[in-house]
């Protein structure tokens, strides 16, 4: 496990030559970075990645097709569709009822005001 570096050690400029240990560490790091770049640009690796991606896509397409044609899944989807339709009908009926009640209340208040006005004129 690496030891955490202190902020003071990182802040001080390095004027002394690097020790063997530090040079070896830097060389390992640079080799790692070069190898990483080579792997990224390697045509063989790119080809393998592309093939793996294509296989994943094909497997996903087959799974989707199986789900689409599976009788259980089809029945489940139909059930969900019917439930959604029923919920939509219920919500629509509730909205209509609420709107109807609001309109009735508005009409009643208008009629009451009209009656007061007509009674006042008579």
N, C-alpha and C positions, 0 to 999 in steps of 0.2 A: 504494500500500500504506500502511495506517495505521501510524503510529508507536506503539509500546507506551507506555502511560502509566505513569509511575512511581508507586509507592505513596505517596510523599511529596506529590506534586502532587495526588493525589485526596484525601488526608487533610486538607489545609489548607482552611479555609473560604474561600468566595469573597465578599469584602466589596466588591470593586470592580465597577463596571458592566461588562456583557459587551461585548466588542468586536464590531465589525460581522461579522467572520468567525465568531465564536461564535454570534451571533444568527442568522446565515444558516444555520449548521449546525443549530441547534435548530429553526428554522422548517422546514428540509427534513425533519428527523426527524419532527416533528409532522405534516407533510403526508403523509409516508409512512405513519405510524400511522393517520391518518384514512382514507387511501385503502385501506389494508389492511382496516380495519373495514367500509368501504363494500362492498368486494368480497366480504367474508364474508357480508354481509347482502343482497347484490344478488339479487333474485328470478331475474333472467336467468342469472346465474352458477350459482345453485342448481339451476335447471332443466337447464342444460347438464351439470352434474355428475351429476345424477340420471339423465339420458339416457345419459351415458357409462357409469355404473354398470350400468344395465339392459342396454346393449349388451354389456358385458363378461360379465354373467351369461348372456346368451343364447349368446354365443360359447363360453363354457365348457360350457354344457349341450350344445351341438351337438358339441363335441369329445369330451365324455364319451360321448355316444350313438355317435359314430363309433368310438371305442375299444371300446365294448361290442359293436358289431356287426362289427368288423373280424375276418376269419377268422384273420389272423396273431396278433392279440391274444388271441382266444379260444383258439387252440391253445397259445399261450404260457402262458395262465392254467391250462389243463388240465394242461400239463406241470409247472408249479409245484405244482399241487394234488397230482398223483401223487407228485412228489418229497417233498412234505411228509408225505403219507400213509406213504410208504416209510420216511422218517426216523422217524416216530412209531412205526411197527411195530418198527423196529430198536431204538429206545430202550426200548420196552415189553419186548421180548424180553431186552434186557440187564438191565433192572431185575428181571425175573422170575428170570433166571439168578443174579444177585447175591443175591436174596432166598433162592433155593433153596439156594445154597451156604452162606449164613449159617445157615439152618435145619438143614442137614445137619451143620454143625459143632457147633451147639448140641445136636442129638440125640446126636452121637457123644460129646460131653463128658458128657452126662447118662447115657448108657449105660455109659460107663467108670466114672463114680462109682457107678452102681447095681451094676455088676459087682464093684467093690471092696467095696461094702457087703455084697453077698450072699456073696462069697467070705470076707469077715471073719466072717460069721455061721455059715457052715458048718464 
